[in-house]
Amino acid sequence: MTLHIPFDNSYVRLPSRFYARQVAAVASAPELIAFNAGLARQLGISFDDDTDALAAALSGAVIPEGAEPLAQAYAGHQFGGFSPQLGDGRALLLGEVVAPNGKRYDIQLKGSGRTPFSRNGDGKAWLGPVLREYVVSEAMHALGVPTTRALAAVATGDSVMRHAMLPGAVLTRVASSHLRIGTFQYFAVRGDVEALRTLTDFALARHYPEADGPTGLLQAVIDAQVKLIPHWMSLGFIHGVMNTDNTAISGETIDYGPCAFMDDFHPHKVFSSIDQQGRYAYSNQMHIVIWNLAQLASALVPLNESEDAAVEDYTARIHAMPDLLDAEWLRVFGRKIGIANATPEDKPMIEALLDLMAHDRADFTNTFRTLADGTAHDQFVQRDKYDAWHETHQQRIAREQDPLALMRSVNPVYIPRNHRIEAMINAAVDGDLAPFKRLMRVLADPFTPQPGEEDLTHPPTADEVVHRTLCGT
């Protein structure tokens, strides 16, 4: 046996209406593109150098011993419109492992073929989105953001029809679970209180054992999302599809479809080709997570003895979210400019910098990184205005213990820039994985300048700019 995953599956023991058992489509010629050996060891997975066997097991061509593949059922609001049945239309939960650290993780194949939830889709993925999610999810992990992880990418040897015939691939994704707000909505819309209660108990035991009942679960998810979204924004990250079925109750970032990191800053930036109204624009993300959590609250109301009391309580908790998010935003952005514990008095200075960045189209990542180097001046057109801001900033951080070290610890040198992702995908389609491997190597240490990699810090030239990102389904 060249691959041993110590499966310990719990979701499959839930009632059958929670999922549909399904096997993957058999890839005709699976070939391993990437395997995250470090993550595999953290999960307690044993393996050797037989890449053919790894490719077979992690493409769905061979079902690993102990796996019990299934497609999870869920619903969700997509761009504000409710779909009562979505589910894993191109993914299979192979099973779960309890890692040596005692934590439980899902092992999921993404792009493994049709399921009962596929609707009119083929259930497959092409190489581009697989490599994008692999690179971006691992980059987010290195940046310290709670996220799903990438264990493997496998080329299937089959073609997938999108705008053209494209090479197929499968991603093996790792998550602390794949429970979503939409999972709760699936049972709430059906009036299935018994399943809702079972799901709530399961979610509490898995993620928040210290919390109690539906109210404890709601508050725990609120707290997790309040930490997550400002962290995204501090990196210039735009998720692109913050539907309720893409909002994990674990507080991990999940489903990297048309996601993007900003180059030049603008608060209303949108990249997703399917976000025509800008619902999930950069500056809307904190508003949207409040809306999404309100949907979770609504789904949990029937579990309470007094629904009227629950509505009043849950409404108060949702209405408290703007202040919580604002406080976390202030904390993380304060640290980005060298203030360890920013106060409301510091907020106008942060906002003034962002306003100037937006006006001058300054590069988000490079501006914050060069604050510590004294060269942020070069990012601006209105340099006199920046210099005036800089003088005020210097006076403020003079009261801090080590502001330069703090700024360097939270402001990355490298991010997965959109034009680099696109170039990497184009090269991979042509059989050249060198750009993919380079991005993986550099982005594994994003806060440290690396000799010879300076070009990866450069914003795109005019002909390299990526204006729209695609979902890939």
N, C-alpha and C positions, 0 to 999 in steps of 0.2 A: 504493500500500500504506500503510494507516494504522497498522498494527502489524507490527513486524518483530522476531521473537525469534530470535537467532542460535543456533539449536539445534546441539548437538554431542553426539549421543546415544551413550552407552556401554552402558547396561543392556540395550538391545535386542540388543546383540551377544553377550550371554551365551546359553547353550543355551536352547532353546525351552521347556524344562520349568520355567524360572524365572518364566514369565509367560504371559499369554494376550493376544494382540492383540485390541483392542476399540475401537470408535468410540463416542462419546458419543451419548446420546439427544438428538435435535434439539429444542431449546427452541422453543416456538411463538411467543413474543414476547419475546425477550431484551431486558432493559433494565439498563443499568449503574447500580448502586447506589453503588459506591465503587471507585476505582482508586488504587493506591499509586504515584503518579508518582515519588516519591523512590526507592523500592525498585526500580522499573523501570529507572531511570537507573543505579543501582548494579549492576544485572545486565547492563547493556549493551543493554537493550531500547529500541528507538526507536518512537515513536508520535506521533500528532497528536490533534487535538480531535474526531475523528469518533467520538463515543461509541457510535453504532450498530454501527460496525465492531468496536470494542473489545468490546462486549457479545456480538456474534456469535462472536468468536474465543475469548472467555473464558467462554463458556457451553457450548461444544462444538457449537454450531450450524454453525460453520465450522471446519475443521481448518487451523490455521496452517501456512504453508509450512515444511517441515522437521520438523514434528511426526511422531512415530511412536507413537501412543497405545497403551498397554498397561496391563493390570492385573497387579500383582505377586502372586506366590504366597507365602504364609507360613502358619505354624501359630501356636499359642500357648496358654498357660495363661490361662484367663479365670476369675477368682475361684478359682484353684487347680485347676480342672478342665481337662484337656488336650483341645484340639481339633486333630486332625492336619491339618485343612485349613480355613483361614479365607480369607486373601487379600483383595485390594481388591474388596470387594463393592459399593462405591459411589464408587470413585475411579479415575481414570485418570492415569497418568504420561504427560503429553504429550511430554516429552523433557527434555533437560538443556541448560544453558548454562554456558559458562566465562566468568565475569564479568571485567571489566577488572582486578580485583585478583588474577586468576589462580585463583580458587577455583571449583569446580564446584558447581552447584546444580540440584536437581530443580524442574520446573514441573509441578504436579499439579492436576487438576480434582477437586473433592470434591463429590459429589452429582450426578454426571453420568449416572446411569442404571445399569441392570443390567449385570453382567459374569458370566462363568462362575463367579465366586466368591460371587455374591449370595445363594445358598441361597434362602430364601423372601422375601427383601427386594426392595423396588422399586429399590434403588440410588440413590434420590434423596434430597435434603435439603430441609427447609423453611427458611424465612427465619430463624427464631429461632436455631437452632444455627449457621448461617452467620455471622450478625452477632455472636453470642457469640464464636465463634472469631476472627473478624476483630478485634474489640475487645480480647479478652484476650491473643491472641498478640502484637499490636502493643504492648499495655501491658507485657507481660513483656519484650519487647525493650527498651523504654524504661527498664525497671527493671534492665536489665543481665543478665537471665537468658538463657542459651542456649535458643533456641526456633525453631520453624518460624515463618515470616512469612506475612502475608496480602498478596497482590498485587491481588486484585480480588474483589468480590462482585457477582453478577449475578442479578437476578430473572428467572425463566424464563417467566413468564406462564402457567405450568401450576399446577394444584393438586396437593397431596400429601396422602394420607390418613394421619393419625396418630390422635389422639384426636378429630379433626374434620378437615374439609377445610381445608388451610392453604396459603398461597402458597409455591411452590417457589423455590429459589435454588441457585446453584452458587458455591462458594468456589474461588478459585485460590490454592493454597498453595505456598510456596517452602520447601525444606529442603535442607540440605547432602547429604542422601540420605534415602530412606525405608526403609533397611535396619533391621530390627528383630531383637531376640533371636529372635522367632518365625520370621524368615526362615531362621535356622540350624536351628531346631527342625524346620522343614518337611522339610529334607533328612536330618537326623539320624534322624528317626523312620522314614524310608523306607530307611535304610541306604545312602544314596546318597553314599558317601565322595568320589567324583569331583566331584559337584556341591558338596559341602561345601568341598573344597579350592579349587575355582574361586571360590566365594563368599568364602572367607577371603582369597584373593589379591586379589580385587576390592575387598573392604572395606579391606584394608591399604593398597592403592595410593590409594584414595579419601580415607581419613580419617587413617591413621596410617602414613605411609610410612617413618617412622623405626623402627617396630616390626618384629619379625621373627617370622613363623610364627604358629600358633594361640595359643601361649603369650603372645607379644607382643601379639596382638590382645586376648586376655582381659584382660591387665593394663591395657592402654590404655583399654578400656571401663570397667573397674573404676574407674580414676582419674577418668574423665570423669563417671561417675555419682556418685562420692564428692563431687565439686564441686557437682553439680547439686542433689541432694536437700536438703542443708542450706540451700542458697540459697532453694529453695522455702519451706522451713520458716521462714526468717528473715523472710519476707513474709506469713506466715499462709496460704500457698497450699496447697490440697488438690487433688490431681490427680483423684481419684475413681475412676479405672479404670487402676490400675497393672498391667495384664496384661502378659505378656511380649511380646505383639504390639503393645503401646503403649510399649515401652521401646526407644528408638532407640540404636543403637550409637554414634552420633555424640556422644551426651551432650546432645542438644537435647530440649527439652520438645516432645512431639508428642501430637496427638489430644486436643483440648479438648472433651470431652463434658460430663459432669456435674461439671465443675471448679467451684471456689469459693474465694473469699478469706474468711477468718473476719472477723466483726465482733467480738463478744465472745469472749474467748479461753477455750478449753477443749481440753486435749490429746487428748481422745477424740472430737473433733468429726467428724461425718460429714454430708455433704449428699446424696451420690448416692442416688437412689431405688432403684438396683439393687444397692447395697452393704448388704444386709440384715444382715450379721453384723459390719459395721465393719472388714472386712479392710483397707480402704485409708483408715482414719481418719488424721487428721493425725499423731498420734504413732506410727503404724505404718509410716510411709513409709520410714524408714531400715531397718526390719526387712525390708520387702517388697523393697527394691532388692537386698538381700543374697540373698534367696530367688531373685529373678529372675536375678541373675548366676550363681547356682549352676546354673540351667537352661542358661545359655549355656555354662558350663564343661562340663557333661555333654555338650552337643551337639558340643563341640570335641574331646573325648577321642579319638574314632576317628581323628583326623588325626595322632596321635602314634605313633612307632615302638613305644614301650612304653606300652601303655594303663595298666598298673599304676602306672608311674612318673608318668604324667600325672595319674592320679587323686590320687595323694599330693601332687603339686605343686599342682594346682588346688584341692584341699581346703584346703591351707595358705593359698593366696591368698584364698579366700573367707572363711576363718576370721579373716584379718587385717582384713577390712572393718569390723567394728564399731569397732575402735580408730581406723581412718582416718576413718570417719564422725564419731565422737565428737570427734576433733581438729578436723575442719572445722566441725562444729557450734559448738564452743567458739570457734573463730576468728571466725565470722560473727556469733554472738551477742555476743561480746565487743565487736566493733566497734559493734554496735547500742547498747551502753551506754557507748561512748566509750573503749574500751580497744583500742589498736591491735594489741597482741600479748598476748591473754589467756593466762593460765597455768592449770593445773588448780586452783590456789588461788582463782581467780576464779569457778570454776564454781558453788560453792554460792550466791554472791551472785546470779548469773543465775537459777539455779533458784528461789531465794527470791522473786524478782520474778515469775517465771512462776506460781509457786504462789499468790501473792497476787492476781495478775491472774485466775487461774482461779476462785478463791474469790469474788472481787468482780465477776466477769463484765466485767472492764475491756476496753475496745475495744483490740484488738491493735495496729492501725496507729497510732491516736491516742496510745496510751500511750507507745510508743517515740518517736514524733515529738516529743511534748511534754516528754520528758526533757531535751531541749536548751533548751527554752524556760522551764523552771522551773515548768510548770503541770501536770505529770503528776499531781500531788496530786488534781486535780479528777476524775480517772478512777476514783477508789477510794471505796468505802464505808468501809472500815477505814482511815481516813486516819492514825490514830496509828501503825498498823503500817507504812503506806507511809512516813511521815515518818521512822521509825526506820531503814527500809531506805535511804531517801534520804540520811540522814546518813552511813551506811557507804559508800554509793556516792560521795558527794562527797569523802570522805577518799581513796578509791581513785583517782578520776580526777584528783585534784590532782597525781598523779605523771605524768600524760599531757601531751603537748605542746600539743595543741589538741583536746580531747575534744568540744567543742560542734560544731566544724566537722565532725569525723568523724561524729558522730551525725546531723547534718543531711544528710550525703552518702550515708548508707546507709538512713535511715529515711524512706520516702516520705510526702508530704502526701496524695497521692491514690492510690487503688487502684480497680480496677473492682468496686465493691461489688455484691453480688448483687441487691439491690433496684433499683439503678440499671440493671443489665443487663436485668432483667425489665421495668422501665418502658420502657426503650429499645426492647425487642423489641415490646412491646404497641403502642407508638406507631408503629413501623415497619409493623406489620401493618395499621394504620389509615392508612398512607400518609404519616406524619409522620417524616421522617428527621432533624429538628433535634436530638433527644436523642442520636442516634447520632453526628452530626457534632460535637456539643459534647463528648461523651466522648472522641472521637478527638483533638480539639484539646487538651483539658486533660491527658489521660493521656500525651500525647507528651512532657510535661515534668513528671514526677510528683514530683520533689524540690523544686520551686519553688512557693511560695505564689503564687496568681494572683488578683488582685483580682476580686471579683464571683463567685468560684467556691467560696466557703466552704461552701455547702450540700452540695457533693460530698464534704466530709469528714465529714458527719454520719452516724452509725450509723442504721439503720432505726428508725422508730417501731414500736410493737407490731403495727400492722396492715400494716406493710411488710416484716416479717421473712420471708425466704425460708428455709423449713425443708428443702426437698428440691429438688434440681436433677435435670434429666432429660437422658438421653443424646441424644434427638432422632432416633434411627434408627427 
